[in-house]
Amino acid sequence: VSIGNQTITEFVLLGFYVKAELHLLLFIVFTVIYASIILGNMLIIVAVVSSQRLHTPMYFFLANLSFLEILYTSSVVPKMLEGFLQEAAISVAGCLLQFFIFGSLATAECFLLAVMAYDRYLAICYPLRYPLLMGPRWCLGLVVIAWLSGFMVGVVIIALMAQLRFCGHNHIDHFYCDFMPLMSLACSDPSVAQMTTFILSVVCLTVPFGLILTSYGRIVVAVLRVPAGASRRKAFSTCSSHLAVVSTYYGTLMVLYIAPSAVHSQLLMKVFALLYTVITPFFNPVIYTLRNKEVQQAL
């Protein structure tokens, strides 16, 4: 452990403060959840790729989301699992790389969820013009924009973080290399990185979330015009389940990256982080396919 002004070369992730006898139980629980996330999302990708009936914009976006979720959780969960079995040490370069991958994919997911909501809006509100409005090239373009946006945001933030010097104690009070815990360990002035991250967080969270709310608002208006019955109930239940997952994802990210001072407890910060790193990816495959007969048949 480095002290004083000496530059540190590695961090130790403290993870969760729980009794030692609970470590193995938590390791088993989160391993099962992680395996379920990987398996569930892999099944969706296989179903979409192998079934000709699922070669439509909606499932193309869903397969991208599933692939993103696999990468996203894999950037965080394995190190968290290691922390339940032994001291989870990570080099400074490895720590920055972990945050770059996580940050890039989290941003890409924000934009991809907005694209998926926009796709449903066009399909429900303009069913006759939908094939023309959502052509293959436009679909591919939207997905590329989502992935590239995440990558570009990640590059900007990590370039600023890489210029910081870390010294003093090397313990990160979190289960992965997150932005705020890292900034608290910086010896050099982190204000530029903090302000840039704040501005990018506001843009990358509020703009896609605003688009999602607008899309679903218009979907609700369109559904209300349909005579009451099974189709209306199904549309509402599908929309509400999508919105529940999306709101959890965006809500927790907004609290932690736009208004971190609102979270006074480090434990609460870790619980919020668990919501968007583990719980939301766990429910996404279920929510997006549970009421979907086409995916069930393809599987």
N, C-alpha and C positions, 0 to 999 in steps of 0.2 A: 504494500500500500504506500503510495507516495504522499508526502506531506509538504507543507510550506509552499515554496514557489516552484518546486520541481515539476516539470511537465510530465503528465501521466501518459502511459502508453496503452493501458487497458482499463476498462470499467468492470464493475461487478454489479449485476442486476439483482436487487434485493427481493424482487417478486412480492409475494404475499406474506404478511406476518401471521402465520398460523402455527399451531402446535406441531411439533415434529411428527407425532403419530398420525396427523391428518395428511401429511405430505403424500404418502403412497395412495391414499384414497383419492385425493385430488388429482394425482397423476393419472390414475385409472379413469376417473370421470372425464377429464379433459382429453385423454387419449381416445376414448370412445366417441366423444363429440367431434374431435378432429377427424377421426376415421370416417365418421358419418358425413361430415362436410365434404371430404374428398370423394367418397363413394357416391353420395347423392348428386354432386355436381358432375362427376365423371359419367354417371348414367344418363344425365340430361344431354351432355355433349354427344355421347354415343348414339342416343336415340335420335337426336336432331340430324347428325351426320348420316346415319344409316337409313333413315326413313324418308323416302321421297315426298311423302305427304307433309313433312315438317320443313320442307325447303321453302319457307315463307319468311318475310321480314321479322315477324314477331319472334319466331324460334331462332332466327339468325342472331338477333339481339340477345335472346335468352342464353344461347350457347356461349356467346361472348362474355355475358355476365357470370356464367358458371366457371369459365376458364379463369376469369379475373378473380373470382372468389377463392379458387384453389391456390393461385399465386399469392393472393392477399393474406390469407390465413397462414400459409406456409412461411411467410416472411416473419411471422410473430410467434405462432404457437410452439414450434419445436424448441425454441430457446426458453419459452415459458415452462415447458415440460421438463427441460433439463434442470431448471431451477428448483423443481420439486424433489429431485434426486441428489443434486450436489450444487455447489456454488457455481452460478452461471456467470463465468467471466467472458468478456468480449473485447477485442481490440478497439482502439479509437476509430480506425478505418472501417472495421467491421460494423461498429455501432452506427457510423454515418451512413454506411451502405444499407444497413437494415432500415434506417429511417427514410432514406431516399426511395427504396423499393416500396415500403409501406405508404409513404406520402404520395408517391406517383400513382399507385394503384387505387388508393382511397379517393384521390381527385378524379381519376378516370372513371371510377364507379359513380361518383356524383353526376358526371355528365352522361354516362351510359343510362342511368336510371331516368334521367330527364328525356333522353332519346326514346326510351321504351314507353314512357307516358305519352309523348308526342305521337308515337306510332299508334297507340291505342285510341288516342283522340281522333286521328285521321280515319282509322278503321271503323269507328263507331259513328262519327259525325259525317263522314263523306264516303260511305261504303262503295258507291258506284265509281267515284274518281280515285279511290284508294290505290288500285294497281298502278295507276299513272303517277300519282303523287309520291308513292313509296317504291320507285323502281330500284332494280339491283344496284346501279351505280350510286344512287343517292343513299341507299342503305349502307353500302361500303364506305362512302364518304363520311357519313355520320359517325360510324364506328371508328374510323381512322382519326377523325377530329377528337373524339372522346379519349382514345388512347394517347394521342400526341399531346393533348392538353395536359393530361396527367404527367407525362414525361417532362414537358417543358417547365411546369410548375416545380416538379421535383428537382430539376437541374438548377433552377434559379435559387431555391432555398438551400440546397446542399452546397452550392458554390459559396454562399455567404457563411454557412456553418463551418465549412472547411478552413476558412480564414481565422477562425477563433482558436484561442489557445486554452487548453484545459489543464488546470493544476489544482493542488489542494487534495481533498479526499476524492476517491474514485468510485464512491457508491452511488448508483442510480436507484432512487426509491420508486421503482416501477418494474413491470415484468417484461418490458421491451424498451428500446431506445426511443423515447418520445421527445418531442420538441422542448416542452417546458422543463422537465427534469434535466435535460442536457444543458439548457441555457443557464440554469441555476449553478452549474459547475464551471462555467466559463470564466477565465481570469480576465480576458480582454473584453472590451465593451460589446455586448450583444444587441444593442438597441437597433442597429440597422437590420439585422436578421429578424428581430422580433417585429419591427414595424412592417417589413416586407411580407413576412408570414401572415401577419394580421390582415393586411390589405388583400393578399391573395386568397386567404381563407374566406373573407367577406364575399369576394367576387365568386369564388368557386363553390360556395355553399348556398348563398342567397339567390344567385341567378338561376341555377338548375332547379332549386327547390321552388322558386317562384313559377318557373315553367311547368313543373309537375302539378302544383296547386291549380294553375290556370287550366291545364289540360284536363285534370279530373273534374274541375268545376264545370267545364263545358260538356264533359261526358255525362255528368249528373243531370244537367239541364236537358241534354238529348234523351237520356233514359227516362226522365219524367214525362216526356211527350209520348212514350210508348204506353199502351194500355196496361194497367196493373195485371200482373200474372207471374208465372214462373220465370220467364225470361228477364223481367225487370228485377225480380228478387235476386236472380243469379248475377246479373250485372252489378247490382249494389253490393252483394256479398264479396264479389271478386274485387271491386274497386276499394271497398273498405279494408280488405286484407292486405292489398298492395299498399294502400296509404299507411296502414299501421306499421308495416315493416320499414317503409321509406321514411316515415316521420321519426321512428326510433333511431334510424341511421343518421339522418341529417340533424335531428335534435341533439343527440349526444355529441356529434362532431362540432356543432355550433357552440355548445356550452364550453367545450374544452379548448377550442381554437379561436373563438371570437370573444368569449367572456370567461376566461379561465379563473379570474378572481372570484367568480360566483361559486366556485367549488372550493370550500374552505378545508375540506378533509382530503388527505392523500388517499385514504381508503376509498372514498367516494369517487375520486378521479380514476382509480383502478377499476372500480365497478362499472363506471361509464365506459371506460376503454374496453372492458370485456364485452359490453353490449355491441359495439361496432366491430370488434375484431373476431369475436367468436359467436355470439348469439344471433346476430343478423345474418351472417353467412350460413348458419345452421338452419334458419327458418326460410331463407330465400328459395332454395329448391322445393321445399314443401309448399310454400305459399303460391309460387308461380306454376306449380304442376298438380296440386292436390285435386282441384276441380276440373282438371283438363283431361278429357277422355282421349284426345288425340295422342298426347304424350304417354298416357297409361297403355294405350294399344301398341304404340311403337316400342315401349319397354317390354 
